[in-house]
Amino acid sequence: MEQVVYDVIIIGGGQSGLATAYHLRRSSLNVVILDEQASAGGAWQHAWQSLRLFSPAEASSLPGWLMPRTESIYPSRQDVISYLAEYEKRYNFPIDRPVQVQTVQWENNAFRLLTNRGSYYCRALVCATGSWSNPYSPNYPGKETFKGLQLHSAQYVSPDLLTGKRVLVVGGGNSGAQILAELSKVANVSWVTLEEPSFLPDDVDGRYLFQAATQRYQAGDTQSVGNLANIVMVESVKEARSRNVLHAVRPFTGLTPDGVYWPNGTHEAIDAIIWCTGFRPAIQFLNGLGILTSDGRADVQGTRSIKQPGLWLVGYGSWTGFASATLIGVNRSARQTAQEISAFLSPASA
C-alpha cells in the first residue's frame, strides 16, 4: 500500500490543536489531527470535577465560534468539554483517535511519527499536546519516603477519598485555591505556598487580567505579561473566604514516612499531599530529534522551532506565545503558525 504523506500533522486534539486546525482549514493542505484521547475535550476530561474557569464563556473561546453562554458565569469543566466537542464537529476537522505518538524522527526531508497505530508521515508538524500529562512537583528531602497519599492536581478528581484526613494543598495559584476551597469542607487542610497568595478583587476576573496583560504586551512590556496567576474569586473561593480558610503557610522543609517537618523544627503527621505546582511541556516524544533543552522545552522563534525545520509548537505558555496556554490566548499563536506553515509548504519555498 502506498505510504500517505500528509502536508501537516497536528499532535493534540485539545484547544491548541483545534485552534491551529481552524486557521489551516482555508488552505488546500492535507491536514490530520492525532489525538491520544479516546474522545473530544482534550485534557479537560481529566481535570477535577468541580473545576471552574475564571473567565466567562465569551472570554474563553476559540477562533470562529464563541463558547455558548453557560448556566454559571464561569464555565465548568464539563462546559469546556462540551464546547470543544461541538467545536470540532462544527468545522469537521479530520481527527484520528486514540493515537499516542511515541517518537518522532526526521528522515528523507519528512517527519515520521511512530505511534501505537503504526507510522504517520508529514512535511510539517505541529505539537499541541499541552502539559497536563507531564505534571511537575518539587523535590523535597524525604519526599520518596512519605507513605501517605501524594496526588498532583492533574490526578485529583474529588474530595471523596480525603474526608476526615489531614491534608496539605501545596501551590498558590487558582488550582490550589479551588481545591483548598473544596477539600476544606470535608478534611483538615493547610494551604502551603511559597509566598502569601494574591487575590483579585471580587469584581475582577480573567477577562481583565488578559486585557491588561495584552495591553502591556502590545506596549512592548514582555517581562510582566505572564502574571495571569492571581487568584480569581470564583464562587467556591468566595465561599471558602466566608469560612475563613484562605490562609496559607510557608513550605515545610522535608518529609518523613508519616508527615512533614516545618521550618521551626516541629514534626506533624500528614495523611495526604495535593501538589498544585504546575506542569512541564508534554513533548518527550521529540527526544529523537535532539532539540529539547535541559528544561524539556525547545528553542523557538514565535512557535517555530529554531533547530528543526518544519516543526512548530503551539499553546505551551509564554515561551510559545503570549497567553498561548489559555482558550482565548492561543488564537494569536495558532493564526501565525498557520500562516508560517502555508508559506513553508508553498511551491515558492520548496
C-alpha positions in Angstrom: 0.0 0.0 0.0 1.3 3.4 -0.9 2.6 5.5 2.0 0.5 8.6 2.8 2.5 11.7 3.4 0.3 14.5 5.0 1.2 18.1 4.4 0.6 18.8 8.1 0.1 16.7 11.2 -1.1 18.3 14.4 -0.3 16.3 17.5 -3.0 17.0 20.1 -6.8 17.4 19.8 -7.3 19.9 22.6 -7.7 23.7 22.4 -4.4 24.5 20.8 -4.6 21.8 18.1 -8.2 22.8 17.2 -7.3 26.5 17.0 -4.4 25.7 14.7 -6.6 23.4 12.5 -9.2 26.2 12.3 -6.6 28.6 10.8 -5.3 25.9 8.4 -8.8 25.0 7.1 -8.9 27.6 4.4 -5.7 26.3 2.8 -5.6 23.4 0.4 -3.2 21.5 2.7 -3.8 17.9 3.7 -4.1 18.1 7.5 -4.8 15.5 10.1 -5.0 15.8 13.9 -3.7 12.9 16.0 -5.3 12.9 19.5 -4.3 10.5 22.2 -7.6 10.9 24.0 -10.4 8.5 23.2 -13.0 11.3 22.9 -13.2 15.1 22.4 -12.3 17.5 25.1 -8.5 17.4 25.4 -7.0 17.4 28.9 -10.2 19.0 30.3 -11.6 15.5 30.5 -9.1 14.7 33.3 -9.5 17.8 35.4 -11.1 17.6 38.9 -14.9 17.5 38.8 -15.6 20.9 40.4 -13.1 22.9 38.3 -14.3 26.3 37.1 -12.7 28.6 34.5 -12.0 32.1 35.8 -13.3 34.0 32.7 -16.9 33.9 31.4 -17.8 31.9 28.3 -17.4 34.8 25.8 -13.8 35.4 27.1 -12.9 31.7 27.0 -13.5 30.9 23.3 -11.6 29.6 20.4 -11.5 31.4 17.0 -14.6 31.4 14.8 -17.2 30.4 17.4 -17.9 31.8 20.8 -18.5 29.4 23.7 -22.3 29.4 24.3 -23.3 31.2 27.5 -23.3 28.8 30.4 -25.6 28.4 33.4 -22.9 29.8 35.7 -20.9 32.9 35.0 -17.8 30.8 35.0 -17.9 27.7 32.8 -17.4 24.3 34.4 -15.1 21.6 33.3 -18.0 19.9 31.6 -19.0 23.1 29.8 -15.5 23.3 28.2 -15.5 19.6 27.2 -18.9 20.1 25.5 -17.7 23.2 23.8 -14.6 21.6 22.4 -16.6 18.6 21.2 -19.1 20.8 19.4 -16.3 23.0 18.0 -14.5 20.1 16.3 -17.8 18.8 14.9 -18.7 22.3 13.6 -15.6 22.5 11.5 -15.4 18.8 10.7 -11.7 18.5 11.4 -10.1 15.2 10.4 -9.1 13.6 13.7 -7.6 10.1 14.3 -8.1 8.9 17.9 -6.9 7.5 20.1 -3.4 7.8 18.7 -0.4 8.0 21.0 2.7 9.4 19.4 5.7 7.6 20.9 8.6 9.2 19.0 9.3 11.5 16.1 12.0 11.0 13.5 13.3 13.2 10.7 14.1 11.2 7.5 14.2 12.0 3.8 13.0 15.6 4.4 9.9 14.5 6.2 8.7 13.6 9.7 8.0 10.0 10.6 5.8 9.6 13.7 5.9 6.2 15.4 2.6 5.7 17.2 0.6 2.9 18.8 -1.3 2.7 15.5 1.7 2.5 13.1 3.7 5.2 11.4 2.4 8.6 10.1 4.4 10.8 7.8 4.2 14.6 7.1 6.1 17.5 5.7 5.2 19.9 8.6 4.5 19.1 12.2 2.6 21.0 14.9 3.0 19.9 18.5 -0.1 21.0 20.5 -0.1 18.5 23.4 -0.1 21.0 26.2 1.4 20.0 29.6 -1.4 18.2 31.6 0.2 14.8 31.0 3.5 16.0 32.4 2.8 17.2 35.9 5.6 18.7 38.0 6.1 18.6 41.7 9.2 20.0 43.5 11.7 17.8 45.2 11.8 17.9 49.0 14.1 15.9 51.3 12.4 12.7 52.2 9.7 13.0 49.6 10.2 9.5 48.3 9.8 8.0 51.8 6.4 9.5 52.5 3.9 6.7 52.8 0.8 8.8 52.7 -1.1 9.7 49.6 0.5 12.1 47.1 -1.6 13.4 44.2 -0.9 16.1 41.7 -3.8 18.4 40.8 -3.7 16.5 37.4 -4.7 13.3 39.3 -7.1 14.9 41.8 -10.8 14.2 41.0 -12.9 14.9 44.1 -12.5 15.1 47.9 -14.3 11.8 48.4 -11.1 9.8 49.3 -9.9 12.5 51.7 -12.8 13.0 54.0 -11.6 13.4 57.6 -8.0 13.3 56.6 -5.1 15.7 57.4 -4.2 17.2 54.0 -1.7 19.7 52.7 -2.5 21.6 49.5 0.7 22.9 48.0 0.7 25.7 45.5 -0.6 29.3 45.4 -2.4 29.6 42.1 -6.0 29.2 41.1 -5.8 25.4 41.2 -4.6 25.4 44.7 -7.2 27.9 45.8 -10.1 26.0 44.2 -9.0 22.6 45.5 -8.4 24.0 49.0 -11.9 25.5 48.9 -13.5 22.2 48.1 -11.3 20.0 50.4 -11.7 22.2 53.4 -15.3 21.3 53.7 -14.6 17.7 54.5 -10.9 17.5 55.6 -8.4 19.2 57.9 -6.5 21.2 55.3 -3.5 23.5 55.4 -2.5 25.6 52.3 1.2 25.7 51.7 2.6 28.4 49.4 6.0 30.0 48.7 4.6 33.4 49.4 1.4 35.0 50.5 -1.3 34.3 47.9 -2.5 37.2 45.8 -6.3 37.6 45.4 -8.1 39.7 42.8 -11.0 42.0 43.8 -14.3 40.2 43.7 -15.4 42.1 40.5 -12.2 41.3 38.6 -11.8 38.1 36.7 -9.7 36.5 34.0 -11.0 38.8 31.3 -9.5 41.9 32.9 -6.2 40.1 33.6 -6.0 39.1 30.0 -6.9 42.6 28.7 -4.4 44.3 31.0 -1.6 41.8 30.1 -2.4 42.2 26.4 -2.1 46.0 26.7 1.3 45.6 28.3 2.4 43.1 25.7 1.4 45.4 22.8 3.3 48.2 24.5 6.4 46.1 24.4 6.5 45.0 28.1 7.2 41.3 27.7 8.6 40.9 31.3 5.3 41.4 33.2 2.7 39.9 30.9 3.0 36.4 32.2 1.3 37.0 35.6 -2.2 35.6 34.9 -1.9 33.6 38.1 -3.5 36.0 40.6 -6.3 34.1 42.2 -9.8 34.8 40.8 -12.6 34.9 43.3 -14.9 32.3 41.8 -17.9 31.3 43.9 -16.2 28.4 45.6 -13.2 30.6 46.7 -15.6 33.3 47.9 -17.4 30.7 50.0 -14.1 29.4 51.4 -13.3 33.0 52.4 -16.6 33.3 54.3 -15.4 30.2 56.3 -12.0 32.0 56.9 -10.0 29.2 55.4 -8.0 31.2 52.8 -4.9 31.3 54.9 -1.5 30.0 53.8 1.7 29.0 55.5 5.2 28.8 54.1 6.6 25.5 52.9 7.7 22.6 55.1 11.4 21.7 55.0 11.2 18.0 54.4 9.0 14.9 54.5 9.1 11.8 56.7 7.3 8.5 56.2 4.3 9.8 58.1 4.4 13.6 57.9 6.5 16.8 57.4 8.9 19.0 59.3 8.1 22.6 59.5 10.7 25.4 59.5 10.5 25.7 63.3 11.6 22.1 63.6 8.3 20.6 64.6 7.0 17.4 63.1 3.4 17.0 62.0 1.6 13.8 60.9 0.0 14.2 57.5 -2.3 11.8 55.6 -2.1 13.3 52.1 -0.4 16.0 50.0 -2.0 17.6 46.9 0.6 19.1 44.6 -0.8 22.1 42.7 2.6 23.0 41.5 2.3 23.2 37.7 3.4 21.3 34.7 6.1 20.8 32.1 5.7 20.6 28.3 4.4 17.1 27.2 6.8 16.8 24.3 9.1 14.0 25.3 8.3 12.3 22.0 10.6 14.9 20.3 13.7 13.5 22.1 14.7 11.7 19.0 15.2 15.0 17.1 17.8 16.1 19.5 16.2 19.6 20.0 15.0 19.5 23.6 16.6 21.7 26.2 17.5 20.7 29.7 14.2 22.0 31.0 12.2 20.0 28.5 11.4 22.8 26.1 12.6 23.5 22.5 14.2 26.7 21.3 11.6 28.6 19.2 11.1 31.8 17.4 7.5 32.5 18.0 6.2 29.0 17.7 8.6 27.8 15.0 11.5 25.5 16.1 14.8 27.1 15.5 16.8 23.9 15.2 14.3 21.7 13.3 12.8 22.9 10.0 9.1 22.2 9.6 8.3 22.0 13.3 6.0 24.3 15.3 5.0 24.2 19.0 1.7 25.8 19.9 0.0 26.5 23.3 2.7 25.8 25.8 2.6 29.1 27.6 4.5 32.3 27.3 7.6 30.7 25.7 5.5 29.8 22.6 3.4 32.9 22.6 1.7 35.4 24.9 -1.1 33.7 26.9 -1.0 30.8 24.5 -1.9 28.2 27.1 -5.4 29.8 27.5 -8.5 29.2 25.5 -8.7 32.8 24.3 -5.0 33.4 24.1 -4.0 30.6 21.8 -5.7 32.2 18.8 -2.8 34.7 18.0 -0.2 31.9 18.1 -2.3 29.5 16.1 -3.1 32.0 13.4 0.6 33.0 13.0 1.6 29.3 13.0 -0.9 28.5 10.2 0.5 31.4 8.1 4.0 30.3 8.6 3.2 26.7 7.7 1.4 27.7 4.5 4.5 29.8 3.5 6.8 26.9 4.4 5.0 24.4 2.2 4.3 26.8 -0.7 5.9 25.8 -4.1 7.9 29.0 -4.0 9.7 27.9 -0.7 10.1 24.3 -1.7 
